[in-house]
Amino acid sequence: MGLIDILVRWMHVLMGILWIGHLYFFNFVNGPLQAKLDGPTKKAVNPELLPRALWWFRVGALWTWATGVLLLMTVFYHGKAVLADPSAGFTTATWIMIAVTFLAVFAYDALMKNPLAADVKKVNTVAAVIGAIIVLLFKFYGGFSPRGTMIHLGSMFGTIMAFNVWFRIWPAQQKIVRAVKDGVAPDAELVKLAGLRSRHNTYLSVPLLFTMLNQHASYIYGGNLGMGPSTYWIALFVIVALGWHTVFMLYKRAGKIEGF
């Protein structure tokens, strides 16, 4: 199990770098660049550049998610690190919250298709409230440990992100790139969809990266700053908000960087 653990962790980090690196390339480099390119240049460059970048993007997303699930199975389920009280074993509530982790993506997708999604502030507020409720349920209903709560929040984010890559961004980008190659204006709705879901992934990625460090995050649940096993979720909310603010600042900076 020790050998499996370290090999899967290694692959998980490698694939995560591949995936998130391309995510940041698309959002912080390619996005501002595309606004500077004229039609003929896009027609010449994008059909060659984007399919290659999107291939690595998809592969990275798939294997980051798959190796993450393997780590959940070996460390948190087989090793019972998910439980606040391992001696109590897995309860029905525990399994329900594990299911919620991987099924929440469908609630997210439905919310983003709802007319409410036209109002960015409202839909983001609703999504944040739902996410906060799920975190509280992890702890108070599912009996999750601090590490278990953090990694399952990250797994929920990662599942949403992988879903967006394979079932929303990639299908839309295929049609967009083909349209550009044919010299036709891409469907504005597809451009909006791909851009919005990619932007969501960028915002989710920074809190996700923190949850991946759950083994080293004992500071926020070990009694420091008044936070312990019963109140660490407050610090987790703050960290998620800080992560989202970080991404907001990165977007602002990306728009100001100029070429030579």
MODELLER restraints for C-alpha pairs under 7 A, 6 or more apart:
rsr = mdl.restraints
at = mdl.atoms
rsr.add(forms.Gaussian(group=physical.xy_distance, feature=features.Distance(at['CA:5:A'], at['CA:71:A']), mean=6.98, stdev=0.5))
rsr.add(forms.Gaussian(group=physical.xy_distance, feature=features.Distance(at['CA:8:A'], at['CA:67:A']), mean=6.10, stdev=0.5))
rsr.add(forms.Gaussian(group=physical.xy_distance, feature=features.Distance(at['CA:8:A'], at['CA:71:A']), mean=6.87, stdev=0.5))
rsr.add(forms.Gaussian(group=physical.xy_distance, feature=features.Distance(at['CA:12:A'], at['CA:64:A']), mean=5.26, stdev=0.5))
rsr.add(forms.Gaussian(group=physical.xy_distance, feature=features.Distance(at['CA:12:A'], at['CA:67:A']), mean=5.33, stdev=0.5))
rsr.add(forms.Gaussian(group=physical.xy_distance, feature=features.Distance(at['CA:12:A'], at['CA:68:A']), mean=6.32, stdev=0.5))
rsr.add(forms.Gaussian(group=physical.xy_distance, feature=features.Distance(at['CA:15:A'], at['CA:60:A']), mean=4.89, stdev=0.5))
rsr.add(forms.Gaussian(group=physical.xy_distance, feature=features.Distance(at['CA:15:A'], at['CA:63:A']), mean=6.07, stdev=0.5))
rsr.add(forms.Gaussian(group=physical.xy_distance, feature=features.Distance(at['CA:15:A'], at['CA:64:A']), mean=5.07, stdev=0.5))
rsr.add(forms.Gaussian(group=physical.xy_distance, feature=features.Distance(at['CA:16:A'], at['CA:60:A']), mean=6.37, stdev=0.5))
rsr.add(forms.Gaussian(group=physical.xy_distance, feature=features.Distance(at['CA:16:A'], at['CA:64:A']), mean=5.28, stdev=0.5))
rsr.add(forms.Gaussian(group=physical.xy_distance, feature=features.Distance(at['CA:18:A'], at['CA:57:A']), mean=6.99, stdev=0.5))
rsr.add(forms.Gaussian(group=physical.xy_distance, feature=features.Distance(at['CA:18:A'], at['CA:60:A']), mean=5.31, stdev=0.5))
rsr.add(forms.Gaussian(group=physical.xy_distance, feature=features.Distance(at['CA:19:A'], at['CA:57:A']), mean=5.16, stdev=0.5))
rsr.add(forms.Gaussian(group=physical.xy_distance, feature=features.Distance(at['CA:19:A'], at['CA:60:A']), mean=4.29, stdev=0.5))
rsr.add(forms.Gaussian(group=physical.xy_distance, feature=features.Distance(at['CA:19:A'], at['CA:61:A']), mean=5.35, stdev=0.5))
rsr.add(forms.Gaussian(group=physical.xy_distance, feature=features.Distance(at['CA:22:A'], at['CA:57:A']), mean=5.79, stdev=0.5))
rsr.add(forms.Gaussian(group=physical.xy_distance, feature=features.Distance(at['CA:23:A'], at['CA:202:A']), mean=6.86, stdev=0.5))
rsr.add(forms.Gaussian(group=physical.xy_distance, feature=features.Distance(at['CA:28:A'], at['CA:251:A']), mean=6.47, stdev=0.5))
rsr.add(forms.Gaussian(group=physical.xy_distance, feature=features.Distance(at['CA:28:A'], at['CA:254:A']), mean=5.17, stdev=0.5))
rsr.add(forms.Gaussian(group=physical.xy_distance, feature=features.Distance(at['CA:29:A'], at['CA:254:A']), mean=6.96, stdev=0.5))
rsr.add(forms.Gaussian(group=physical.xy_distance, feature=features.Distance(at['CA:32:A'], at['CA:255:A']), mean=5.98, stdev=0.5))
rsr.add(forms.Gaussian(group=physical.xy_distance, feature=features.Distance(at['CA:43:A'], at['CA:180:A']), mean=5.42, stdev=0.5))
rsr.add(forms.Gaussian(group=physical.xy_distance, feature=features.Distance(at['CA:43:A'], at['CA:181:A']), mean=5.18, stdev=0.5))
rsr.add(forms.Gaussian(group=physical.xy_distance, feature=features.Distance(at['CA:43:A'], at['CA:183:A']), mean=6.58, stdev=0.5))
rsr.add(forms.Gaussian(group=physical.xy_distance, feature=features.Distance(at['CA:46:A'], at['CA:177:A']), mean=6.77, stdev=0.5))
rsr.add(forms.Gaussian(group=physical.xy_distance, feature=features.Distance(at['CA:47:A'], at['CA:177:A']), mean=5.76, stdev=0.5))
rsr.add(forms.Gaussian(group=physical.xy_distance, feature=features.Distance(at['CA:47:A'], at['CA:181:A']), mean=5.97, stdev=0.5))
rsr.add(forms.Gaussian(group=physical.xy_distance, feature=features.Distance(at['CA:58:A'], at['CA:165:A']), mean=6.49, stdev=0.5))
rsr.add(forms.Gaussian(group=physical.xy_distance, feature=features.Distance(at['CA:58:A'], at['CA:166:A']), mean=6.67, stdev=0.5))
rsr.add(forms.Gaussian(group=physical.xy_distance, feature=features.Distance(at['CA:61:A'], at['CA:162:A']), mean=5.52, stdev=0.5))
rsr.add(forms.Gaussian(group=physical.xy_distance, feature=features.Distance(at['CA:62:A'], at['CA:162:A']), mean=6.68, stdev=0.5))
rsr.add(forms.Gaussian(group=physical.xy_distance, feature=features.Distance(at['CA:65:A'], at['CA:158:A']), mean=6.73, stdev=0.5))
rsr.add(forms.Gaussian(group=physical.xy_distance, feature=features.Distance(at['CA:65:A'], at['CA:159:A']), mean=6.90, stdev=0.5))
rsr.add(forms.Gaussian(group=physical.xy_distance, feature=features.Distance(at['CA:65:A'], at['CA:162:A']), mean=6.91, stdev=0.5))
rsr.add(forms.Gaussian(group=physical.xy_distance, feature=features.Distance(at['CA:75:A'], at['CA:81:A']), mean=6.31, stdev=0.5))
rsr.add(forms.Gaussian(group=physical.xy_distance, feature=features.Distance(at['CA:76:A'], at['CA:82:A']), mean=4.73, stdev=0.5))
rsr.add(forms.Gaussian(group=physical.xy_distance, feature=features.Distance(at['CA:80:A'], at['CA:86:A']), mean=5.81, stdev=0.5))
rsr.add(forms.Gaussian(group=physical.xy_distance, feature=features.Distance(at['CA:81:A'], at['CA:148:A']), mean=6.47, stdev=0.5))
rsr.add(forms.Gaussian(group=physical.xy_distance, feature=features.Distance(at['CA:82:A'], at['CA:144:A']), mean=5.44, stdev=0.5))
rsr.add(forms.Gaussian(group=physical.xy_distance, feature=features.Distance(at['CA:82:A'], at['CA:145:A']), mean=5.57, stdev=0.5))
rsr.add(forms.Gaussian(group=physical.xy_distance, feature=features.Distance(at['CA:82:A'], at['CA:147:A']), mean=6.67, stdev=0.5))
rsr.add(forms.Gaussian(group=physical.xy_distance, feature=features.Distance(at['CA:82:A'], at['CA:148:A']), mean=4.01, stdev=0.5))
rsr.add(forms.Gaussian(group=physical.xy_distance, feature=features.Distance(at['CA:83:A'], at['CA:143:A']), mean=6.01, stdev=0.5))
rsr.add(forms.Gaussian(group=physical.xy_distance, feature=features.Distance(at['CA:83:A'], at['CA:144:A']), mean=4.62, stdev=0.5))
rsr.add(forms.Gaussian(group=physical.xy_distance, feature=features.Distance(at['CA:83:A'], at['CA:145:A']), mean=4.90, stdev=0.5))
rsr.add(forms.Gaussian(group=physical.xy_distance, feature=features.Distance(at['CA:83:A'], at['CA:148:A']), mean=6.58, stdev=0.5))
rsr.add(forms.Gaussian(group=physical.xy_distance, feature=features.Distance(at['CA:84:A'], at['CA:143:A']), mean=5.85, stdev=0.5))
rsr.add(forms.Gaussian(group=physical.xy_distance, feature=features.Distance(at['CA:84:A'], at['CA:144:A']), mean=5.18, stdev=0.5))
rsr.add(forms.Gaussian(group=physical.xy_distance, feature=features.Distance(at['CA:84:A'], at['CA:145:A']), mean=3.83, stdev=0.5))
rsr.add(forms.Gaussian(group=physical.xy_distance, feature=features.Distance(at['CA:93:A'], at['CA:141:A']), mean=6.26, stdev=0.5))
rsr.add(forms.Gaussian(group=physical.xy_distance, feature=features.Distance(at['CA:93:A'], at['CA:142:A']), mean=4.85, stdev=0.5))
rsr.add(forms.Gaussian(group=physical.xy_distance, feature=features.Distance(at['CA:94:A'], at['CA:142:A']), mean=4.23, stdev=0.5))
rsr.add(forms.Gaussian(group=physical.xy_distance, feature=features.Distance(at['CA:94:A'], at['CA:143:A']), mean=6.47, stdev=0.5))
rsr.add(forms.Gaussian(group=physical.xy_distance, feature=features.Distance(at['CA:97:A'], at['CA:138:A']), mean=6.25, stdev=0.5))
rsr.add(forms.Gaussian(group=physical.xy_distance, feature=features.Distance(at['CA:97:A'], at['CA:142:A']), mean=5.85, stdev=0.5))
rsr.add(forms.Gaussian(group=physical.xy_distance, feature=features.Distance(at['CA:101:A'], at['CA:152:A']), mean=6.31, stdev=0.5))
rsr.add(forms.Gaussian(group=physical.xy_distance, feature=features.Distance(at['CA:101:A'], at['CA:155:A']), mean=6.72, stdev=0.5))
rsr.add(forms.Gaussian(group=physical.xy_distance, feature=features.Distance(at['CA:101:A'], at['CA:156:A']), mean=4.88, stdev=0.5))
rsr.add(forms.Gaussian(group=physical.xy_distance, feature=features.Distance(at['CA:102:A'], at['CA:156:A']), mean=6.00, stdev=0.5))
rsr.add(forms.Gaussian(group=physical.xy_distance, feature=features.Distance(at['CA:102:A'], at['CA:159:A']), mean=6.49, stdev=0.5))
rsr.add(forms.Gaussian(group=physical.xy_distance, feature=features.Distance(at['CA:104:A'], at['CA:156:A']), mean=6.94, stdev=0.5))
rsr.add(forms.Gaussian(group=physical.xy_distance, feature=features.Distance(at['CA:105:A'], at['CA:159:A']), mean=6.69, stdev=0.5))
rsr.add(forms.Gaussian(group=physical.xy_distance, feature=features.Distance(at['CA:105:A'], at['CA:160:A']), mean=5.02, stdev=0.5))
rsr.add(forms.Gaussian(group=physical.xy_distance, feature=features.Distance(at['CA:111:A'], at['CA:117:A']), mean=6.89, stdev=0.5))
rsr.add(forms.Gaussian(group=physical.xy_distance, feature=features.Distance(at['CA:116:A'], at['CA:123:A']), mean=5.95, stdev=0.5))
rsr.add(forms.Gaussian(group=physical.xy_distance, feature=features.Distance(at['CA:117:A'], at['CA:123:A']), mean=5.22, stdev=0.5))
rsr.add(forms.Gaussian(group=physical.xy_distance, feature=features.Distance(at['CA:135:A'], at['CA:149:A']), mean=6.67, stdev=0.5))
rsr.add(forms.Gaussian(group=physical.xy_distance, feature=features.Distance(at['CA:135:A'], at['CA:153:A']), mean=6.83, stdev=0.5))
rsr.add(forms.Gaussian(group=physical.xy_distance, feature=features.Distance(at['CA:138:A'], at['CA:144:A']), mean=5.54, stdev=0.5))
rsr.add(forms.Gaussian(group=physical.xy_distance, feature=features.Distance(at['CA:138:A'], at['CA:149:A']), mean=5.77, stdev=0.5))
rsr.add(forms.Gaussian(group=physical.xy_distance, feature=features.Distance(at['CA:139:A'], at['CA:145:A']), mean=6.83, stdev=0.5))
rsr.add(forms.Gaussian(group=physical.xy_distance, feature=features.Distance(at['CA:139:A'], at['CA:149:A']), mean=6.46, stdev=0.5))
rsr.add(forms.Gaussian(group=physical.xy_distance, feature=features.Distance(at['CA:146:A'], at['CA:221:A']), mean=6.85, stdev=0.5))
rsr.add(forms.Gaussian(group=physical.xy_distance, feature=features.Distance(at['CA:146:A'], at['CA:229:A']), mean=6.57, stdev=0.5))
rsr.add(forms.Gaussian(group=physical.xy_distance, feature=features.Distance(at['CA:147:A'], at['CA:214:A']), mean=5.46, stdev=0.5))
rsr.add(forms.Gaussian(group=physical.xy_distance, feature=features.Distance(at['CA:147:A'], at['CA:215:A']), mean=6.79, stdev=0.5))
rsr.add(forms.Gaussian(group=physical.xy_distance, feature=features.Distance(at['CA:150:A'], at['CA:211:A']), mean=5.16, stdev=0.5))
rsr.add(forms.Gaussian(group=physical.xy_distance, feature=features.Distance(at['CA:150:A'], at['CA:214:A']), mean=6.38, stdev=0.5))
rsr.add(forms.Gaussian(group=physical.xy_distance, feature=features.Distance(at['CA:151:A'], at['CA:211:A']), mean=5.31, stdev=0.5))
rsr.add(forms.Gaussian(group=physical.xy_distance, feature=features.Distance(at['CA:151:A'], at['CA:212:A']), mean=6.38, stdev=0.5))
rsr.add(forms.Gaussian(group=physical.xy_distance, feature=features.Distance(at['CA:151:A'], at['CA:214:A']), mean=6.65, stdev=0.5))
rsr.add(forms.Gaussian(group=physical.xy_distance, feature=features.Distance(at['CA:154:A'], at['CA:208:A']), mean=4.63, stdev=0.5))
rsr.add(forms.Gaussian(group=physical.xy_distance, feature=features.Distance(at['CA:154:A'], at['CA:211:A']), mean=5.41, stdev=0.5))
rsr.add(forms.Gaussian(group=physical.xy_distance, feature=features.Distance(at['CA:154:A'], at['CA:212:A']), mean=6.97, stdev=0.5))
rsr.add(forms.Gaussian(group=physical.xy_distance, feature=features.Distance(at['CA:157:A'], at['CA:204:A']), mean=6.06, stdev=0.5))
rsr.add(forms.Gaussian(group=physical.xy_distance, feature=features.Distance(at['CA:157:A'], at['CA:208:A']), mean=6.47, stdev=0.5))
rsr.add(forms.Gaussian(group=physical.xy_distance, feature=features.Distance(at['CA:158:A'], at['CA:208:A']), mean=6.97, stdev=0.5))
rsr.add(forms.Gaussian(group=physical.xy_distance, feature=features.Distance(at['CA:161:A'], at['CA:201:A']), mean=5.28, stdev=0.5))
rsr.add(forms.Gaussian(group=physical.xy_distance, feature=features.Distance(at['CA:164:A'], at['CA:197:A']), mean=6.13, stdev=0.5))
rsr.add(forms.Gaussian(group=physical.xy_distance, feature=features.Distance(at['CA:168:A'], at['CA:194:A']), mean=6.61, stdev=0.5))
rsr.add(forms.Gaussian(group=physical.xy_distance, feature=features.Distance(at['CA:169:A'], at['CA:194:A']), mean=4.62, stdev=0.5))
rsr.add(forms.Gaussian(group=physical.xy_distance, feature=features.Distance(at['CA:169:A'], at['CA:197:A']), mean=6.67, stdev=0.5))
rsr.add(forms.Gaussian(group=physical.xy_distance, feature=features.Distance(at['CA:169:A'], at['CA:198:A']), mean=6.94, stdev=0.5))
rsr.add(forms.Gaussian(group=physical.xy_distance, feature=features.Distance(at['CA:172:A'], at['CA:190:A']), mean=5.46, stdev=0.5))
rsr.add(forms.Gaussian(group=physical.xy_distance, feature=features.Distance(at['CA:172:A'], at['CA:194:A']), mean=6.02, stdev=0.5))
rsr.add(forms.Gaussian(group=physical.xy_distance, feature=features.Distance(at['CA:173:A'], at['CA:194:A']), mean=6.80, stdev=0.5))
rsr.add(forms.Gaussian(group=physical.xy_distance, feature=features.Distance(at['CA:176:A'], at['CA:186:A']), mean=5.17, stdev=0.5))
rsr.add(forms.Gaussian(group=physical.xy_distance, feature=features.Distance(at['CA:179:A'], at['CA:185:A']), mean=6.29, stdev=0.5))
rsr.add(forms.Gaussian(group=physical.xy_distance, feature=features.Distance(at['CA:179:A'], at['CA:186:A']), mean=5.37, stdev=0.5))
rsr.add(forms.Gaussian(group=physical.xy_distance, feature=features.Distance(at['CA:180:A'], at['CA:186:A']), mean=6.57, stdev=0.5))
rsr.add(forms.Gaussian(group=physical.xy_distance, feature=features.Distance(at['CA:203:A'], at['CA:244:A']), mean=5.51, stdev=0.5))
rsr.add(forms.Gaussian(group=physical.xy_distance, feature=features.Distance(at['CA:203:A'], at['CA:247:A']), mean=5.90, stdev=0.5))
rsr.add(forms.Gaussian(group=physical.xy_distance, feature=features.Distance(at['CA:206:A'], at['CA:243:A']), mean=5.29, stdev=0.5))
rsr.add(forms.Gaussian(group=physical.xy_distance, feature=features.Distance(at['CA:207:A'], at['CA:239:A']), mean=6.94, stdev=0.5))
rsr.add(forms.Gaussian(group=physical.xy_distance, feature=features.Distance(at['CA:207:A'], at['CA:240:A']), mean=5.13, stdev=0.5))
rsr.add(forms.Gaussian(group=physical.xy_distance, feature=features.Distance(at['CA:207:A'], at['CA:243:A']), mean=5.35, stdev=0.5))
rsr.add(forms.Gaussian(group=physical.xy_distance, feature=features.Distance(at['CA:220:A'], at['CA:227:A']), mean=6.05, stdev=0.5))
rsr.add(forms.Gaussian(group=physical.xy_distance, feature=features.Distance(at['CA:220:A'], at['CA:232:A']), mean=5.87, stdev=0.5))
rsr.add(forms.Gaussian(group=physical.xy_distance, feature=features.Distance(at['CA:220:A'], at['CA:235:A']), mean=6.50, stdev=0.5))
rsr.add(forms.Gaussian(group=physical.xy_distance, feature=features.Distance(at['CA:221:A'], at['CA:227:A']), mean=5.54, stdev=0.5))
rsr.add(forms.Gaussian(group=physical.xy_distance, feature=features.Distance(at['CA:221:A'], at['CA:228:A']), mean=4.33, stdev=0.5))
rsr.add(forms.Gaussian(group=physical.xy_distance, feature=features.Distance(at['CA:221:A'], at['CA:229:A']), mean=5.19, stdev=0.5))
rsr.add(forms.Gaussian(group=physical.xy_distance, feature=features.Distance(at['CA:221:A'], at['CA:232:A']), mean=4.94, stdev=0.5))
rsr.add(forms.Gaussian(group=physical.xy_distance, feature=features.Distance(at['CA:222:A'], at['CA:228:A']), mean=5.20, stdev=0.5))
rsr.add(forms.Gaussian(group=physical.xy_distance, feature=features.Distance(at['CA:222:A'], at['CA:229:A']), mean=6.89, stdev=0.5))
